Amino acid sequence: MLAKILSSAVIGIDGYLVEVEVDIARGLPSFSTVGLPDGAVRESKERVKAAIRNSGYRFPADRITVNLAPADVKKEGSAFDLPMALGILAATGLLDGAGLADHIYLGELALDGTLRPVRGVLPMAVSARSLGVGGMFLPLQNAPEAGVVQGLQVYPVRSLAQVVEHLKGLSKISPLSREINDLARDAAYEIDFIDVLGQENAKRALQVAAAGGHNLIMIGPPGAGKTMLARRLATILPPLTFSEALETSKVYSILGLMPGEGGLMTHRPFRSPHHTISDAGLIGGGHNPKPGEVSLAHNGVLFLDEVPEFRKNVLEVLRQPMEDARVTISRANSTVTYPADFMLVAAMNPCPCGYLGDEKRSCNCSPLQIQRYRAKLSGPLLDRIDIHVEVPAVPYRELTGMVQGASSSDLREGVFRARKIQGDRFRRSRIFTNAGMRSRQIKRYCSVDNDSHRLLEHAMETLGLSARAYARILKIARTIADLEESPRVSSRHVAEAIQYRTLDRSLLH
């Protein structure tokens, strides 16, 4: 007897259909799985056998062959347990195979027949809808993920027996019913820029970065508040759109990191990996490629604290995703692409001891030590960071003062206005923020007057800026003008933008 069941798997962040074919023939009892299964798939035969028996059904004492098609693509994970079990029961005549044809079945089986959640359900659901599949049967815990995909019937299941009774007409599993509300309504943050005492200049720089989608690095002594500032950047970014939330959630779904029971990410992600991370951990990779931290920060913020402590080869692999907003990982048998459109925020001390330029504490570092410390950040990488801002130690009077600084809501209003201007400006292109402008857009939207030209010429000669740094200044100036809702870039916008190249200045003095 032969039975065919539809299931699904993931390549990169996209789902694809897998046809589970089950053949039962006379012969010595055996259970073989073919179609490039990994270890977890091969082990499923023991789970399936125990789950069928413990659910009260007969497991055939014959030769069982399971094929996972397409057979030339590696299959991994435990999501094929449920379709294998249903295929065996259909091949023995307990179920009508024709009634299984138009739905996808997913789930890991416990030995008692209950279903456990699996990874990657969201991209599988998106793919199922685009392919016109009727619906999905999947573990109860995964139902909120798949339920956000409109136009797809999602059936939450607790056990193998529940699915069998539904398919036989003895009971009914009702499809999940939910409405997707405005995500911004739920995107409340527990932290606020008002918690940061002083540092109004740094807050302004972060507002400019958020308004234009610019990468940023903060330089300051230990305890100045660099980490506090970075963690609050997401609170002034525009809320995730539905398409952004869906794409970000697909990455988290693949790794089994979906938070709560909402089914979608409602906050822009903030990722802060430790400096001991490997290049594969940061970018993604492995024998069976998985997303790295840059993809987990997609549509959010990637924060690298104490950035000179990261290994140089790890930092250098950031250059390509910072330019392309995606990561492509090639292996002998496959090539996968993960999204990586993030804002990079880095923090560092001005020197190894951290007190260079401090008025209260003396620096004991030699010029050679300082040079080696800063040389860990290569020129090409620094050129890709638009904004350099100094974060000095907070004076005692500001720590004890009663005057409150800018709050997240204050900064967010300007960011939203500037983003709307950019949305109108780039509505006919694939660019979304000023940071994404190329040479043609810079020439068109960042034209400056004679005073600005003289400022830029002086800065180029004095600071020895590269052509890329020159373009960065123009982009930042355009963003500052947008924050003021100014149609033209003036000399004061350019002057402020030049101030955000701190490392260019300090490396020469």
N, C-alpha and C positions, 0 to 999 in steps of 0.2 A: 504494500500500500504506500502511496505517496501523498504528502500534504505540503502545501506551500503557505507560509505566513509572512506578512510584511513586518519589518522592523526598521531601525534606523541607527546610524552612527555619525560621527563627526570627523571631517577633515578640515584642519585650521579652525575657523569659527563658523563653518557652514555644515549643515547636515546633509546627508544623502541616504537614499533608500537602500536597505539590505533585505534581500529575499532569503528567508530561512526555509530551506527545502529539507524535509524529513522523509527518509525512505526506510521502511521496515520490511525485511525479507527473512525467509526461513534460513536457519543456520545456527551455529553456536552463538550464545549470548555475547554481544559485544556492543560498544557505543563509540563510534568514531566521528570526530568533527573535522571537517576540511574547509578550506577557504581562507587560508592564512590566519588562523586564530592565534592569539597570544596565550600566555599562561592562564590568565583569569578565565578566558573563554574555554580553554581545554578542560579546566577544572569544573566547569559548569555541569558536566555530566553527573557528577556525584551529587550536586545540589538538586538537579532536576529529578534524578531518580528518587532521592529521599522525599522531596516535596510532593511528587505524584503519589507515592505510597502513603505518606502521612496525611494527605488530603482525602484519602479514601478511595483512590482509583488504582486500577491494576497497571503495573509497569510490565510491558511485554518482555518475555524471555526469548528474544529473537535478535537478529543482527540489525542494529540501528545505525544509519549513516545520516549525518547532518551536514549539509553544505550551506555555506554563507556566501551568497553571491552579491556583488561581483567578487570572484575568487582571487583576483590579482591585487586586491587592496587589503592591507593589514587590518584585522579586526581586534579591538581590545576592549576590556571592561566586562562588566557582568550584566549588561542590559539585555543580553540575548537569552537569559534564563527563561523568562516567561514565554517568548515565542517558541523556544525549543520544546517546552513542556506542552504547550497547546498543539504544536505540530505533531508530537508523539500521540497525544490523545485523539487528534483528528485522524491520524494514520491508522489508529486501531479501531476507528469507527464510532468512538464515543461522541465526537463532535462532527458537525457538517462542515467540511472544508470550504465549501462555497460561501458560507456565512462569515468566514474569516477574511475574505479577500480584500475588502475595501478599507481596512483599518490597520493602524500601526500598533504594535504591542511592544512594550518596554518594561523592564523591571528585573531586579535581582531577587532570587528566591531564597528565603531562609529554609532550613531543613523541615520546618513544620508547614511550609506552604505559604507563609505570609510574604508580603512584598516589601523590599527595602528600596530606598531611593537610589537613583543613579545620577551620573553627571552628564551635562551637555544636553539636557532636555529642551532648553529654550531654542538653540539653533536647529535642533531636530524638528521642533514644532513649526518654526518659520519655514523650513524646507518643505514640511508636509503640506502646509497651506498652499505654497506656491505650486506644488505638484498636483493639487486637487484631491488629496487623500481625504476620505470621509471623516476620520477622527482618530484619536489616540487613546489607548488604554495604558495607563501608567500608574506608578505608585502614588498613593494619596499625598505623600509629602512633596512630590514633584508637581502636583496639579496646579498650584498657584503660578509657577513659572510658565507652563504651557498655556495657562488660561489667559495670559495677556495677549496672545495672538488671536486677533479677532477673525471670525470666519472659520474656525476650526473647533470641532466638538471634542472636548477633553473629558475622559471618563476616569475619575479617581478610583483606584482599586486597592483593597486591603490584602487580598489573598488570591491564590490560584483558584480555589474553590468558588469564590465570588464571581470570577470571570467565567468559569465553566457554567455555573448556574444561569448567568445572564445570557450566554450564547445558546443555551438549551431552552431558554424561555421560562425557566422556573422562577426567576426573580429578575429585577431590573436595576441597572446602575444608571442613575440620572447623570447627564452631563453637567459639568461645572458651569455655573452661571455667574458671571461677574462683569462689572463695567469698569473701564479704565477711566479714572478721574484725573483731573489736572494734577500732574506730579508736583508742581510748584507748591501746592497747598500743603503737602506733607513734608516738604524739604526744609524743615526748621533745624537750625543749628544750636547747639548748646554753648558754643564759644562765640566771642565777639571781639572786634578790634578795640572796643572800649576797655577791655581787660588789660591791654598793653599800656603801661604808663610811659608817657613821653614818646619818643621816636616818631614824631609827626612827619619828619622828612622821609623816613623809611616807609611810613604808611602811604605817603604820597607816591613814592616810587612803586609800591605794590598796587596802588590804584591804577597808575599808568600801565603797569604790566598786565593787569586784569582787563583793562579797557581795550588794549590792542593785542592781547594774546602773546605778549613778549616773554621770552626766557629771562631769568633774573638771577644774579648772585649777590649775596650780602656778605660784607667783610666787616668784622668787628670782634672785640675781645670776648672771652667766655662770660656768660651771664648777661649779655647786653639785650637779649630778647629775640635773637634771630629765629630760634625754633618756634617761639610763640607767634611771631609774625607770620612765618611760613604756614603754620597750621590754620591760620585764620584767613588765608588767601581764598580758599574755596567759598567762604561766606559772602564774598562780594562778587563772585562770578555769576553769570546768568544761570538760572535753573536749567537742568537738563531738558531738552526737547524729547518728545517720545521716541524719535528715531535715534537720538544719542543714547537715551536710556536703554533702548533695545540692543544697540550694538555693544555698549559697555557691559550690559548684563550677560550677553552671550559669552564674553570672555570669562566672566566669573562663574557662569554655569558650567563651562567646560572643566574648570578646576574644582567644582563643588564648593565654591565660596559665596554663594548667594546668601545675603543677609536676611534674617527674619523670614516672614511668610508673605511678603508683599508681591513677590514674583518679578519685580523690577528694581533696579538701582534707582533710588530717588535723590541721592546726593552725588555730587561730583566726587570721584574717588581721590583720596589723598594717600599716596604710598611713600613710605620712608624706609628704604632698605638699609641694612647695616653695612658699614664700609668693608666688611669681610666678604661680601657677596661676590660670586663668580660672574664672568661675562655671560655664561649661559643662564644664570639666575636672573640677571638684569635684562638681557635681550630675549631670552627664550632659547629653547633647544632641548637636547637630550636625544637618546636613541630613538624614542618615539616623541617627536617635538611637542613641547608644551609652551604656552605663553609665559613670558617673563614679566618683570616688574614694569617695564615700559608699556606693555599692553594692559596690565592691570591698572595703570594710570591713564588709560585712554579716556579722553574727554575730561581729564582732571589734572591733578598736580603730582609731579614726581619730585620729591624733596631729597636732596643728597646733603646730609649734614656732615660737617668736617670733610668736605669734598677732596682735599689733598690726601686724605688717608686712604681713599679708594685706590686700588691698583691702577696703574696707568693704562694697561691694556683694557681694563674694564671701562674706564672713562672714554677711551678712544672709540669703542664700539657704539657709543651714543651718537656719534656724528651722523651716521646714515639715517637712523630713525628721526633725528631732529630735523633733518632736511626733507625726508620723504613722508613722514607721518605714518610709516608702516615698517614692519620687519618681515623679511623673507628668509626662511630657513630651508636650506637645501640638504637633502640626504640622498643616499644612493637610490632609494626606492620611492621617494616622494619629495615634493616641494610644497611648503605651506606658507601662507602669508597671514600675519596677524596685524590688526590696527594698532597704531602707536602715536596718536595725535594728542600729545600732552604738553603742559607747560612745565618746563624745567625750572626749579628753584633750588639753588645751591647755597651753602653757607660755609664760610671758612674764617679762620683767624688771620690777622694781618701778618703773623710770623709764627714760627713753631711754638714759642712760649705764649703768644697771644696778646702781648702788651706793647707792641710797637706803636708809638704815637700816643700812648696813654699818659695823661698828665699826672696821675697819682702813682703809677707803678713803672719801674724802669724795665726796659727790655734788655735781656742778656744775650740775644741772638747776634751772631756775627753776620755781616753782609752776605757772606757765602751761604750761610745756613738759610737766610731769608730768600736768597735767589733760588736755591735748590727746592725750598718749600713751595714757592710759587711756580717753579718750572714744572711741577707735577701736573699743572693745567696747561696743556699745549696751546699754542697760538690759534690753530684752527678750531679748537673747541671753544676757546674764549670768544672768538669772532662770531660764534653761533649763539652767544649769550648777549642779548641786546642791552640789558640794563645791569650796570654795576653800581651798587649803592653801599655807602659806609653806614654802619650801625654802631655808633659810639656807646660807651657806657652811660647809663642814665644818671644824671646828677641827683644828688640827695634831695634837693628842693623839689624836683619833679616827682620823686618817689613818695614824698610826704604831702605834696600839694593837693588842694581840693579841686583844682580845675581838671575837668575830664576832657580827654582828647576826642578825636574823630571816632565815631562808632561804625560798625559794619554797614548799618542802614544809610549813614551819611555818605560813605564811600561808594556804596552799591548804586545809589541814584545816578551818580556821574558815570559809572561804568555802564549802566543800562542805556543811558542816553547816547554815549559814545558807540556802543555796540549797534544801536539802531541806525545811527548814521552810517556805520560801516556796512550794515546789512543792505541799506539802500544803495550804497556806492557800488557794492560788488554783487548785486542781485543777479546779474547776467553772467557771472563767472563762477568758478569753483572755489574762489577765495572767500573766506568768511571774516577774517580780521586783518588789520594792518600788518601784523607780523608775517602773514602769508604772501605779501606783495612781492612780485618779481620785478625785474628791471623795467619792464614796460609800464607796469602800474606805478612804480616809484616816479618815473619820469612824468607820468600823466597827473598824478594826484599830489605830488610832493614838490611842486615848483616853488622856489623861494625868491625873495627880493634881493637887491644888491647888498644890503646890510647883512643878510643871512649868508650870502656868498662869502663876504669878507670874514665873517665868524668861522665858517667852515674851512676856509683856506688857512686861516691862522691855526685852527685846531689840527688840521692835517699835518702842517709843517712842524708844529710844536710837539704834538703827541706821537707823530709817526704812525698815524692810523692807516690801516689797510683799506682797500677798496670796499671790502665787505663791511668793515666798521663804519665807513662813510655812509653806506646804504642803511645800516642799522640806525644811525643818528637821524636820517631823514624819516625813517619809519616811526621812530619814537616821537619826533617832532609832529608828525601828522596825527599821532594818537593824542598828544597833549592839546593840539588844536581842536580835535574832536571833543575832548573833555570840556573845552570852553565853547563848543558849538561854533567854532570859527571856520568859515569856508576856506580861508587861506592860511598857509603856514607863515608865521612872522618870525622876526629875529628873536623875540623872547621865547618862543617855542623851541627854536634851534638852540638857544643858549641853555635852556633847561635840559634839553636832550644831551648836549655835550657834557653836562655835569654827571650824566649817568654812564660815563666811561671811566670810572675811578681807577680801575686797574691799569688802563692805558697810561694814565698820568703817573701813578705811583711806581710803575715799573721803570720809569725813566728818571726817578729821583731817589 
